[in-house]
Amino acid sequence: MREQHAAVHALLDEGLGLRPIARRLGLARNTVRRLANAVTADGLLVGRWPGRTSILDPYKPHLHQRWAQGCTVARRLFEEVRERGYPGGESVVKRYVQRLREAFPHDDPPRKAPSVRDVTSWITRHPDRLHDDQAQQLKHLARCPALGRTAEHVRAFAELMNDRRGRDLGQWMDGVQADDVRALHGFVNGLGQDLDAVVAGLSLRYSSGPSKATTTRSR
């Protein structure tokens, strides 16, 4: 709890809001709010429920950590502490979990993992058109080295198209081939099969699309 309290206040000092802090630390937003509002960590749990010592005491740090991570099912928590040597019954764990639920409610629904289509859409979309939540999730996903490099290559290619810098296509293709991003290697190989036409398409201000459509209709 002290570590979480210190981490939350360090991020608050950096100017982050409660929601970004919750995402970064993997905590429920209500938990982050309580930690942010507490001057010290000592009063958060210690002394909150006074009384006699319990056989559950050695396992409470694990319960606190798992609760902060979003695991709120008493049966699951009981099984976890039992695997760690807890000798008591499930009812003791259930009562303590109920106290945790009253003190640290989880009002945030669990975040659904983004699909491949979602991530592809975020990578290929202009950064200015991403919602704040989408941009934050993409930033988090980009911590994966391969995904981060893929996003960089895709954005660089988008800049080539927007700026009509077909002359730089070869350099971009060499960079992709030199990088271990196999998902883009097939795309680069396809460009190389008709490189002159692709360079022209990325350089000229007109498109052959309308004329092709007219030819198709005439046939």
N, C-alpha and C positions, 0 to 999 in steps of 0.2 A: 504494500500500500504506500509505503514511503517512497519507493522507486517510482510508482505511478504518479504520486503527488508531485515529485520533483520534475518528472518528464512533462507533465501537463503545464506546470508553471513556467518551465523553460520555453515551451512552445508559445505560451501566452506572451512571454517577453519578446518573442520574435514577431509578434503581431498576428498570429494565427487565430482563427475563430474556433468555437467549440466543435463544429461539424468537421472541419478539416483535421483537427486534433484527434477526434474520435476515429476517423478513417486511418490516420497515420499510426496510431497506437493500437488499433484493433479493439477499442473499448466502446461500450454503449455510451450514447450521448448524455444520458442522465448521470452515468458514473463520472464522465468528464466534468459535467456541471458541478457535481458535488465536490470533486477534487479541486476545481477552479475556485469555488467559493470558500474552501477551507484554508485558513491561514497556515495551519500546520496539519500534518497527517495524523498526529497522535490521537486527535479526538474523533477520527472517522470511525474506527472500529474499537479501539482499546477503550474500555470503560462504557461503551454504548449499552452493553447488556451485562451489567454487573451480576455477580453470583458466584457460586462454587465452581471449582475447576471441573473440567469435563474430559472424558476420555477422547473427545473429538479435538481437543486443543492442539495437539501436534499436527493435525491434518487441516486446520483452518486456513493456513497460508495457501495451501493448494486449492481449497474451495474458493477463497477470495480471488485467486488468479483465474480460475476457470469461470467464475461468475463474471468477472470483468471481461473475459473473452467471449461471453455470450452464452455459455452453457448454464442453463437454469433448470434443468430437469433433475429432480431430486434423486430419482432412481439411478440415473447415469452417474451422478456425483457420488452416490453411495458405492456403486461398483468400483469407481476409480479409487476412492480412499480405501476400500476393502482390499484392493490389489496392492495397496501400499502398506498394509498391515493393520488397518483399523479393526479393532476387535469387537466393536459395539454393534448395535442393531440399526436397521434402516430408519426407525422412527426418530432416533436422535438426529440423524442427518436431515430428515424431513423438517423437523422443527427448526433447525438452524437455517435451512434453506428458506423457510418461510420468513424468518427474521431478515435474512438478506433481501428477500423480495420486497419486504416492507420498507427497508432502508434504502435499497438501491434498485428501484423498479427499472425494468427494461421496456421503454416505450417505443424504441426504434425497431421496426421490422427487420429481419435479417436481409442483408443485401444479396440479391440474386447475382450469381456470377455472370459476367457478360458472355454472350455467345460469340462464335467466330465471326458471324455476320456483323455484330455490333462493333467488334474491334476493327474489322476491315473498314467499316463505314467511318469510324473515328480517324483512322490513319489516313484515309484518302480524302477526307473532308478538310476544307480550309480551316485552320485553327480558330479563326474569328467566328466561325459558324458553329462551334461546339458550345454546348451549355457548360456551365461551371462544373457540374457534377461529372459530365462526360470528360471534360478536360482533366479533372482530378483523377478519374479512374484510368485514363490513358497514361497520365504521368506515372501512376503507380505501376501499371503494367509494363511501362517502358524500362522499369528496373531490371527486367529480364533482358540480358545483353542482346540476344538474337532479335527479340521483338523491337528493342530500342533502335538497333541498326536498321532493321527493316523499315521502320517509320522514317528514319532519316533519309534513306534512299528514295522512298516514295515521295517525300516532300521535295527532295532535290529534283526528281523527275517532273513533278508538278510545276516547279519553278521554270524548268526548261520549256515546258509547254506554254506557260503564261507569258514568258518573256521572249518566246520564239528564238531560243538559243540552240537551234539544231546543230550548230557547229560544235557544241560542247557535248553532244550525245555520246561520242566515242569515249570521251574521258569518263563520263558517268557509267557507261557499260563496263569499262575496265575496272572501275572502282567496285562495282557489284560483283564482277567475276573474281576479283581478288579477295572479296569478303566471303566468309562462310555463312551465306544466307541463301540456302538452296531454294527457298520458296521463290526467289526472284531470278534464279539462274535460267529457268525455262523461259521466262518472259524475255530475258536478254537474248537468249538464243533465237527466239522467234523474231526479235527486231533485226538480228543480224542476217536473216534470210532475205530481207528486202531493205537493206540499210539505206540505200540512196533515196527510196521513196519515203522512208520514215524521217530522214533528215530534212527532206523537202517539206514534208507535212509539218515539221516543227519549226520551219524557217519562213515559209511563204504565208502571205496574208489571205490567200484564197484557198478554198477547199474544193476537191473534186466530187464531194458528196452530191450536190444538186445535179451535176451532169450525169453521174452514175444512176441516180434515181430516174432521170429522164430517159436514159438508155434502157433501163429495166422496164419502164412502162411501155416504151415503144415496142419492145419485144413481145 
